[in-house]
Amino acid sequence: MKANSNFSSSEIRKTIETKWQEYLSRYGNLFASDSLNGSSPPSVFVGSYGYPKVGIGPMVPPIHGDTTLLDSPERWLGKNLEEIVNFRLNLVRGIQKMSVQDPQGRFIESLHEVAMSSRPIESDLQFLKTTVPITTIDGESAPFGPVGEIKSAKFSSTRSEKSIERVYYDHDLRAQDAVLSLYNRGIEISKIQKCFSVGMLGKKRKLVPTKWSITATDDIISKSLVSQILDFGLIDSCRVFSHDHLGNMFSVILFPHRWVYEMQEAWHDGNSIGFGSDSEDAKGIDHPPAIAGAYFAAKLGVAEYLAEKK
């Protein structure tokens, strides 16, 4: 049975958990080990727990070959929820604890090489203890695979994205300018977010927890696009767009007006109902939005559409 929007969130979660447990019963030895070999998509992750000393490291599946899809959200359109969750659960997070203010050393340099890589990179991780796969899925946070503290890590040589390499070695370039440079050169936003997260951009470089780097990148790019949109002529009519995907309904309403943006979000998980809303004018938002990162993600999508339709 495929998980899809015809089922409630609890039913979908139960289906995915059951299938994941079946998978672990057959291949659990791939995840419960003190070592791991596989092809990183390439992917890196910076946690937020214990900030300003956080866990940082690569994400590697026990799979060799082209694993790009496992951590490339831009390519997930059309995938069902079960597939997407399994992508995440297959990624083992290797971590070392490090201060966000001091991203230096060979381990950090290796992660920078991983983040810059233009293709999956062969990885060999040794852990201090055996990793243990999770067997339940939390409805509140994004799923992820086992976590293990890294004893040693080796990565094969790889080819770097030249545009990322250029901004990486430019220590006089501001972080926001580096983000925009990569975006304008066609680098996927999820890859820019990873580079931002592991302290590869800007003048004063530091680690940024992954969930914060996602929001920061969306905010930087959408602000730049809005500044351009302000010089465009108004659209000539109201436009309404709707889309259902993975049990979510999205609606966007555009009307002829100088830039004003409002996002409303409502959800029902079977036990409770939630609602959040925030807005801005051409000056932008002056406080953290009530709906957090979703506000900037949706704003980016709207701004990209308007920039394309100028």
C-alpha positions as CSV (number, residue, x, y, z in Angstrom):
1,M,0.0,0.0,0.0
2,K,1.4,3.4,-0.9
3,A,1.2,6.3,1.5
4,N,-0.9,9.1,-0.2
5,S,-3.2,12.0,0.5
6,N,-6.3,9.7,0.8
7,F,-5.1,8.6,4.2
8,S,-4.9,10.6,7.4
9,S,-1.4,11.6,8.7
10,S,-1.5,9.0,11.4
11,E,-2.4,6.2,8.9
12,I,0.4,7.3,6.6
13,R,2.9,7.4,9.5
14,K,1.8,3.9,10.6
15,T,2.1,2.5,7.1
16,I,5.6,4.0,6.7
17,E,6.7,2.7,10.1
18,T,5.5,-0.8,9.3
19,K,7.3,-0.9,6.0
20,W,10.5,0.6,7.5
21,Q,10.5,-2.0,10.3
22,E,10.1,-4.8,7.6
23,Y,13.0,-3.3,5.8
24,L,15.1,-3.2,9.0
25,S,14.2,-6.9,9.8
26,R,15.9,-7.8,6.5
27,Y,18.7,-5.3,6.2
28,G,19.1,-3.9,9.8
29,N,22.7,-5.0,9.9
30,L,23.5,-2.3,7.3
31,F,22.5,0.3,9.9
32,A,23.5,-1.2,13.3
33,S,27.3,-1.1,12.9
34,D,30.4,0.7,14.2
35,S,31.4,1.4,10.6
36,L,29.8,2.5,7.3
37,N,30.7,2.6,3.7
38,G,28.6,4.3,1.1
39,S,28.1,7.2,-1.4
40,S,27.1,10.5,0.2
41,P,24.6,12.3,-2.1
42,P,26.7,14.5,-1.2
43,S,25.2,15.7,2.0
44,V,26.3,17.4,5.3
45,F,24.3,18.3,8.4
46,V,24.7,20.7,11.3
47,G,22.5,20.1,14.3
48,S,21.1,22.7,16.7
49,Y,21.1,20.7,19.9
50,G,23.6,22.0,22.5
51,Y,24.1,25.3,20.5
52,P,26.7,26.9,20.4
53,K,28.5,23.5,20.5
54,V,26.7,21.3,17.9
55,G,27.0,18.0,16.1
56,I,28.3,18.3,12.5
57,G,29.1,15.7,9.9
58,P,28.2,14.0,6.6
59,M,25.1,12.1,5.8
60,V,25.9,8.7,4.2
61,P,23.6,5.8,3.2
62,P,24.8,2.2,3.2
63,I,24.5,2.3,-0.6
64,H,27.0,2.8,-3.4
65,G,26.4,4.6,-6.7
66,D,24.2,7.5,-7.6
67,T,22.5,8.5,-4.3
68,T,21.8,12.1,-5.3
69,L,18.1,11.7,-5.0
70,L,18.3,10.9,-1.3
71,D,19.0,14.5,-0.3
72,S,17.9,16.6,-3.2
73,P,14.4,18.0,-2.4
74,E,14.2,19.8,-5.8
75,R,13.8,16.4,-7.4
76,W,11.2,15.0,-5.1
77,L,8.1,16.4,-6.9
78,G,5.9,13.5,-7.9
79,K,7.4,11.2,-5.2
80,N,4.9,9.9,-2.6
81,L,5.4,10.5,1.1
82,E,6.6,6.9,1.7
83,E,9.4,7.3,-0.8
84,I,10.5,10.7,0.6
85,V,10.6,9.4,4.2
86,N,12.6,6.4,3.1
87,F,15.1,8.7,1.4
88,R,15.6,10.4,4.8
89,L,15.7,7.2,6.9
90,N,18.4,5.7,4.7
91,L,20.8,8.6,5.5
92,V,23.1,7.8,8.5
93,R,24.3,11.0,10.2
94,G,27.9,10.9,11.4
95,I,28.7,13.7,13.8
96,Q,31.5,15.3,15.7
97,K,30.9,18.0,18.4
98,M,32.2,21.4,17.5
99,S,31.8,25.1,18.4
100,V,29.9,27.1,15.8
101,Q,32.5,29.9,16.1
102,D,35.5,27.8,15.3
103,P,34.9,25.7,12.2
104,Q,38.5,24.7,11.5
105,G,40.6,21.5,11.1
106,R,40.9,18.6,8.7
107,F,37.4,17.3,9.5
108,I,35.8,20.6,8.6
109,E,37.9,20.9,5.4
110,S,36.7,17.4,4.4
111,L,33.1,18.4,4.9
112,H,33.7,21.5,2.8
113,E,34.9,19.2,0.0
114,V,31.8,17.0,0.4
115,A,29.5,20.1,0.2
116,M,31.3,21.4,-2.9
117,S,31.2,18.0,-4.7
118,S,29.4,17.9,-8.0
119,R,28.6,14.2,-7.6
120,P,28.1,11.5,-4.9
121,I,31.3,10.9,-3.0
122,E,32.5,7.6,-1.6
123,S,32.7,7.8,2.2
124,D,34.1,5.5,4.9
125,L,33.0,6.3,8.5
126,Q,34.2,4.7,11.7
127,F,32.0,5.3,14.8
128,L,32.9,5.3,18.5
129,K,29.8,3.1,19.2
130,T,27.4,1.0,17.1
131,T,24.7,3.1,15.5
132,V,21.1,2.1,16.1
133,P,18.4,2.8,13.5
134,I,15.2,4.5,14.6
135,T,12.0,2.4,14.4
136,T,9.4,5.1,15.0
137,I,8.5,8.3,13.1
138,D,7.7,11.5,14.9
139,G,4.9,13.5,13.3
140,E,6.4,16.8,14.4
141,S,9.9,16.7,12.9
142,A,11.6,15.6,9.7
143,P,12.6,11.9,9.9
144,F,16.3,10.9,9.7
145,G,18.3,7.7,10.0
146,P,20.7,6.5,12.7
147,V,23.2,8.9,14.3
148,G,26.7,8.0,15.3
149,E,29.7,9.9,16.8
150,I,32.5,9.7,14.3
151,K,35.9,8.3,15.3
152,S,37.4,8.8,11.8
153,A,36.1,9.7,8.4
154,K,37.6,9.2,4.9
155,F,36.3,10.5,1.6
156,S,37.4,9.8,-1.9
157,S,38.7,12.6,-4.2
158,T,35.9,14.3,-6.1
159,R,35.2,17.1,-8.6
160,S,34.0,20.4,-7.1
161,E,31.4,22.7,-8.5
162,K,33.5,25.5,-9.9
163,S,31.0,28.3,-9.0
164,I,31.0,27.1,-5.4
165,E,34.8,26.9,-5.4
166,R,35.0,30.5,-6.5
167,V,32.9,31.9,-3.6
168,Y,34.5,29.5,-1.1
169,Y,38.0,30.9,-1.7
170,D,36.7,34.5,-1.7
171,H,36.9,35.6,1.9
172,D,36.1,39.2,1.0
173,L,32.7,38.3,-0.3
174,R,29.7,38.8,2.0
175,A,27.7,35.7,2.8
176,Q,24.5,37.1,1.3
177,D,26.4,38.1,-1.9
178,A,27.9,34.6,-2.1
179,V,24.4,33.0,-1.8
180,L,23.0,35.3,-4.5
181,S,26.0,34.6,-6.8
182,L,25.4,30.8,-6.5
183,Y,21.7,31.2,-7.0
184,N,22.2,33.3,-10.1
185,R,24.6,30.7,-11.5
186,G,21.9,28.0,-11.2
187,I,23.2,26.1,-8.1
188,E,20.3,24.2,-6.4
189,I,19.0,26.0,-3.4
190,S,19.4,22.9,-1.2
191,K,23.1,22.8,-2.1
192,I,23.6,26.5,-1.3
193,Q,21.9,25.9,2.1
194,K,24.4,23.1,2.8
195,C,27.4,25.4,2.0
196,F,26.0,28.1,4.2
197,S,25.4,25.7,7.0
198,V,29.0,24.3,7.2
199,G,30.6,27.8,7.2
200,M,31.8,28.0,3.6
201,L,30.5,31.5,2.8
202,G,31.2,35.1,3.8
203,K,33.8,37.0,5.6
204,K,33.3,35.9,9.2
205,R,32.5,32.2,8.7
206,K,30.8,30.0,11.3
207,L,28.6,26.9,11.5
208,V,24.9,27.5,11.1
209,P,22.4,24.7,12.1
210,T,20.9,23.2,9.0
211,K,17.3,24.3,9.8
212,W,18.4,27.9,10.3
213,S,20.6,27.9,7.1
214,I,17.5,26.8,5.1
215,T,15.5,29.8,6.4
216,A,18.4,32.2,6.0
217,T,19.0,31.2,2.4
218,D,15.3,31.4,1.4
219,D,15.2,34.9,3.1
220,I,18.3,36.2,1.3
221,I,17.2,35.1,-2.1
222,S,13.5,36.2,-1.7
223,K,14.6,39.6,-0.5
224,S,16.7,40.1,-3.6
225,L,13.9,39.0,-5.9
226,V,11.4,41.3,-4.2
227,S,13.8,44.3,-4.6
228,Q,13.7,43.5,-8.4
229,I,10.0,43.0,-8.5
230,L,9.3,46.4,-7.0
231,D,10.6,47.9,-10.3
232,F,8.2,45.8,-12.5
233,G,4.8,46.8,-13.7
234,L,1.7,45.4,-12.0
235,I,0.1,42.2,-13.2
236,D,-3.0,42.9,-15.2
237,S,-5.5,40.6,-13.4
238,C,-6.1,38.5,-10.3
239,R,-4.6,35.0,-10.5
240,V,-5.4,32.0,-8.3
241,F,-3.3,28.8,-8.1
242,S,-4.1,25.6,-6.2
243,H,-2.3,22.4,-5.7
244,D,-2.8,19.2,-3.6
245,H,0.3,17.3,-2.7
246,L,1.1,14.7,0.0
247,G,-2.0,15.5,2.0
248,N,-1.5,19.3,1.9
249,M,-3.5,21.9,0.0
250,F,-1.6,24.9,-1.3
251,S,-3.4,28.0,-2.6
252,V,-1.8,31.2,-3.9
253,I,-3.7,34.4,-4.8
254,L,-2.1,37.2,-6.7
255,F,-3.6,40.6,-7.3
256,P,-2.4,43.8,-8.9
257,H,-0.7,45.8,-6.2
258,R,2.7,47.0,-5.0
259,W,4.4,44.1,-3.1
260,V,2.4,43.0,-0.1
261,Y,2.8,39.4,1.0
262,E,0.7,37.4,3.5
263,M,0.9,33.8,4.4
264,Q,-1.7,31.8,6.3
265,E,-1.2,28.2,7.5
266,A,-3.7,25.9,9.1
267,W,-3.3,22.2,10.0
268,H,-5.2,19.4,11.6
269,D,-3.4,16.3,12.9
270,G,-6.4,14.4,14.1
271,N,-6.0,15.7,17.7
272,S,-5.7,19.4,17.4
273,I,-6.2,22.3,15.0
274,G,-3.5,24.9,14.4
275,F,-3.4,28.3,12.6
276,G,-0.7,30.8,11.9
277,S,-0.4,34.0,9.9
278,D,2.1,36.7,9.1
279,S,2.5,39.5,6.5
280,E,4.8,42.2,5.2
281,D,4.8,45.1,2.8
282,A,7.7,46.4,0.6
283,K,9.8,47.1,3.7
284,G,9.8,43.4,4.5
285,I,8.9,41.6,7.8
286,D,10.5,43.1,11.0
287,H,10.0,40.2,13.3
288,P,10.4,36.4,13.3
289,P,7.2,35.1,11.6
290,A,4.8,33.0,13.6
291,I,4.9,30.2,11.0
292,A,8.7,30.1,11.0
293,G,10.6,28.9,8.0
294,A,7.5,28.1,6.0
295,Y,6.9,31.8,5.6
296,F,10.2,32.4,3.7
297,A,9.9,29.1,1.7
298,A,6.5,30.2,0.3
299,K,7.6,33.8,-0.2
300,L,10.6,32.5,-2.3
301,G,8.2,30.5,-4.5
302,V,6.0,33.5,-5.1
303,A,8.9,35.8,-5.7
304,E,10.4,33.4,-8.2
305,Y,7.2,33.2,-10.1
306,L,6.8,37.0,-10.3
307,A,10.4,37.5,-11.3
308,E,10.0,35.0,-14.2
309,K,6.7,36.7,-15.4
310,K,8.1,40.3,-15.4
